């Protein structure tokens, strides 16, 4: 019997496909998310919209809170560590949660190195804006990816930009000759072996979800139609007027993403969506997606 | 014969790909009208609470209960096995919807967190001598079975990981994540 193999790490992400992972800050929110049909919850102290509003250094959440959320639900629990903060990751692994998000939403702890994720038994998900960044994270041991979007904005535009970039590059790779793959790998700063694997299979080596700015059922279905395997919803649910109803609607729109009649039906009467931020109003230095190397 | 894969949530594509590899053209099932077109159904791995809620919400539970095991052969992998079980232990607070047609008691997430997920070769006599690669991810455990249920595989410690009741099949692991398609072929013979 072999525990924590690559197959089981990637496999858990495969089991989450077609689902919605929701940010929660209390055990009560975690139960609402589970009841609404979330496939997993992300346990944290502040959702990205509040991190943005309050400023300061954003760190791993209090282990007590994470454990309380873990005890409240039966679905997988994820939590965030700062980029490069391998001790926060060690702590989260010791808590016995199911997945770590090495996340740009928190203040980076290392501006050069990401966590060497191969050293851990617990699997990691990491953010990316394009194929090169995604494959660098996989090379470091990430067993799942998510496009970054721009967290805490309620604005899907960056999520779309990043998903289009990733899948556009996957499609382009498939038309390249072997000679061109070497240069392409160099240009996108990704390991050649992973680039070749993507070119041969026509897909990413691990599951890829969308994140950062998804606030409505239509946003979730949009990302699914663009090719992602599932969605993370951060501030979009519990910063809205009727979290349970919106959470259920986003779950159903993610399943029936190709069925506009169902998306229309579930989008009715959801109450206030989160307010949202236009990207033009967001100074470049406040954009979280730029964090990660 | 038309084979469907329940496509509400989970590792749907992995099952579809195994079926295509062995020459079957599968159908994705999301709504009752899709169900009407098939005579075999695979319920994939995923989250049983999520899939159960969507089964309930989109009126799939009643037609499934009426047909499963009769004119519809059903195989549940992992979450699918939970959904087939008559009794579910460690269910979501407040309970969770299931199809509940197989005479067995299944404990959810029986081995612990993701850190306890594992791989191990399994002896499955009905599939022949070579062991089947077993991938267990936050896996459930079949704790007890009724008289009409045949046990197909156990772990060395005796834990039941695969069982069959007529045209119903349950595995707590994921053959669809491996290159071994014997369990899929076995299901197509039920």
Interface residues (C-beta under 8 A of the other chain):
Chain A: X1 X2 X3 X4 X5 X7 X8 X9 X11 X12 X14 X15 X16 X17 X18 X19 X31 X34 X35 X36 X37 X38 X39 X40 X72 X73 X74 X75 X76 X93 X96 X97 X98 X99 X121 X122 X123 X251 X252 X255 X256 X259
Chain B: X7 X8 X9 X10 X11 X12 X13 X14 X30 X45 X46 X47 X49 X50 X53 X54 X57 X78 X79 X90 X91 X92 X93 X94 X108 X109 X112 X113 X114 X115 X116 X117 X118 X119 X120 X135 X136 X137 X138 X174 X177
